[in-house]
Amino acid sequence: MTAIQHTSTFKLGGQLSIRRMGYGAMQLTGSGVFGEVNDRENAKKVLQAAVAAGVNFIDTAEAYGPQFNESLIADALYPYAEGVVIATKGGFDRPGPNKWVPKGDAEFIRQNIEGSLQRLKVDTIDLWQLHRFDPNTPIEKTLEPVVAAVEAGKIRYVGLSEVSIEQIEEAEKIVPIVSVQNLYNLGNRQWEELVDYTAQREMAFIPWYPLASGPDKLKEKISHIAEKYEATTAQIALAWLLKRSENILLIPGTSSIGHLEENLKASEIELTEEEFEELSK
């Protein structure tokens, strides 16, 4: 497998050097992101292939499975290669497939953190992200056990997911925030302002759903640029995100080694300013 370019890095929290093409493990679960992955051996091979190709940022969550995904990552990758950062999240209750209920009460968050430490087999979670603000729980209550875990050395850095600028600033009164994970891709740019805000603040911006429901919808716009680079529309969509802002970390997910290889090759495509502007219209 072609190793990804290692020059394109971002320093998470100003300290941890992350290669900007990472891997999102959500797809390595059962249907509806619920239950165990169908082919566990294949899932382990995909994770191992990602790390072998130079990926050193893997994104998971307590809610994926729930819990199965974190255990799978440890099963595939532990003991972790030097420099590999496993980012996880907490704060979602999972009553069933495709059901996601924000749950931010302090005891649930504390259990999420302790469970993630055990399942990932780590003493410190490098990046723990709050999956969602819970409308029924004040954020200071939700973040109480997170602050305690940071102070105890169980969490190194804290991030947020699907938040507004106001919510970031609210959380920052309680604990330093180093990353934001919001829905963002070439076809859905509702968080444009947030990308710029996080860049100015030197926070990582981690777009989830970076390929939307497939950039094929944007095929017309992308096709002639893709032809020039002998690339797929998906690779061009990822290359656009890498060009969009230096603080963007990509976590495309896949359960196929072939797709993984294809995604990683997107980091080798350097779009021109003209191409970037054309795609951005």
N, C-alpha and C positions, 0 to 999 in steps of 0.2 A: 504494500500500500504506500502511496506517495505521502511523505511526511508533510505536514502543513508548514507554511512559512512561519518562522519563529520570531520574525522581526516585529510583527504586529501585536504588541502587548499593551496591557493596561495595568496600572498599579492600583489594586483594590485597597481602599483605605490608605493609599499612599505607600503601602508596604508590600502586599502580596502581588507578585508579577503573574498576571493571568494572560494566556494567549486568547486573543479576541474571538477565535472560533472554538466554541465549547460544544457541549453536548447536553441536551435535555432528555432525561430518562423517563418522562411521563408515559410514553408509548409502551414501555416495557412492563405492562400490567395487563390485567384481563379486560374484557369488553366494558366500556363505560368508565375506564380508569378504575376498575373495581376487581378485586380478587387477584389471584396469581397469574402471571404471564403464561400463555399457552405453551410456548417452547422455551423452557428455562435455560437449557444448554445454549441455544442460539442467542438468547438475551445476554448471557454471560460473555459469549464470544464477541458480540457487538460492543459491549463495554470495554473488553480487553483490547479490541482492535482500535477503538477510539484513543485510548491511552497510548497504545503502541505507535499510533500515528502522530503523537505529540499533543493531543488534547490534554489540558491540565485543569479544566474547569467543568465539573459535572453538576448539573442541577437536578435535584429531586425534591420530595416533600413527604412529610408524614402521611398526608392525605392520598398519596398515590398508592392505591391498593385497597384500603389504607395499609400502610406499614410494610407491605410486601416489597415495595420498590427499594426502600432503604436497605432491607436485609439482602436483597439481590445484589445491590452494589457492593456491599461488604463481601458477600460470597464470591463475587467475580474479581474484586480488585484488592481486597485486604490480604497482606499488608500493602498499604498504598505506596506507589512510587513517590520518590521525593518530589515535592513541588505540586503534587496533585491536590487541588482544592475541591472538596465536596460541599456544595451549598444545599441547604435544605430549608423547609418552610414548616410553619405550624399555624393553626388557627382555623381549620375547616373541619366540621363534623361531616362524616360520610354515611348517611343512612342507607344508601344503595347506589347502584350504577348510575352515573351521570347526575347524581344529587350532591350538591355542594352547599353546606350551610355554615356561614361564618359563626365561629364560636370563640369568643375572646375572654371568657372568664378565666381568672388567674390560675385556678387549679388545673383546668384543661390545658392551658399553655405550659404550665410547669410540667405536666405529664408528657406533653408533646416533646419538650426539650429533653427530658430524662430518657424517654423512649428512643428518640433519635440518636442520642449519644450511645446507647446500648446497641441499637440495630446497626449503626454505622461503625461500631467498634472504635470510637475515638474518645479521647479525653476532652478535646476541644472541638466544637463545630466552628469551622473557619468563617462561614457566613450563614447566619440564621435569619430567615425573612418571615415577616408576618404576612400570612397569605391574604388576609383581608381585615379591614377595620370592622368590628362587630357593632352594628348600630345600637345594640342593647347593652353594651358594656363601655364605660368611659375608657379612653385609650390609656390613661395613666394606670388603671387597674390591669388592663391587658398586658402592659409592658413591665409591670412590677416584677414578675418572675424572670423576665428577660434581663432586666437590670441586675437582678440578683445573680443570674447565671454569668453575665459579663464580669461582675465583680469576683465571682468564684473561679473565673478562668475557664468556664465551660463553653462560653461563646466568645469568639474573637471579635467579629464584626456583625452589625445588625443592618438588615435591609427591609424594604417594604414592597408590597405588591398591589397593583391596581389602586393607586392613590393620586390625589390632587396635590398641587404645590402647598395648599393650606394644610393638608393632612401631614405632609412631610414636615412642615414647620412646627406643627403641633407635636408630632412625635419627637422631634429634635430637642424640645424643651425637656424631654425625659431621658433620652439616650442618643448618642451620635449615630447618624444614619450614613451608610457608605454606598448604598445601591437602591435602585428602584426597578421593579419588574412590572411593566405595563404592556397591554396589548398595543402592538405597533408593527406595521409592515408597509411595504410599498403601496398596497391598496387601501390601507386604513391608517390615516395619519392624524387621528383625533388628538393625540398627545404630543403634537409637534412642539408646543411651547415647553412641555416638560422635558423633552430631549435637550433643548437649549438650556433650560434651567439647571438640569443635572450636570451638563457639560461645564457650565460656568462654576458650579460648586465642586467640580472634580469628583462627582459621584458616578458610579457605573450605571448605565441604563441598559437593562436586559429586556429586549422585546420578546414577549411570549407570543406564540403563534407567528413566528417570523415569516412563514411562507403562506399565511392566511389559509384559506381552504384550497390552496394551490394557486400559484401565480399564473396558471393557465388563463385565468380570467383577464390577465393583463398581456396576454400573448402578443396581441397586435402591436402594442407599444414596445414590447421587449424584443420581438423576433429578429429584427435585422441586427440589433446589437449582439444578441446571442450568437447569430451566425458568424459575425466578425470574430468573436472569441472562441468559436466552436464549442459553445457552452449551452446548457439547458436554460430554460426560463427561470427555473428555481435558482440556479447558480447566479444568474444576473440579479435576481431579486435580493439574494444574500449579499452580493458584491455591492449593491446599492446601499444596503444598510451599513456595511463596513465603511463606505465612503461618506455616509450621511454625517457621522460624528465620531470622533476618536474615542469617546467614552462608551460606545456601544459594544456590548459583549453578546455574541450570538450563541443561542442554544437550540439549533434545530434538532429535532428528535427523529428517530427512525428505528425500526426493528430489523433493518436489512443492512448488511455490511456493504453491499453495492451502493445503496443510497447514502450511507455514511461517507464512503469514499467520494462520492459525487459532491456532497455538501462541503466537505473539507477542501475540495479543489476550488471552491468559490473564493477562498482566501488568496488565491494566486491571481485573481482577476482584478486589475487596477483600472477602473473606469476613468475616462477622461472627464474634465469638467463639463464639456458639452454634452456628453452622454448622460452624465448625472442630471444635468439640468433638464434634458429632454425627458428622462424618465420621471422626473419630479413634477412635471406639468400636470 
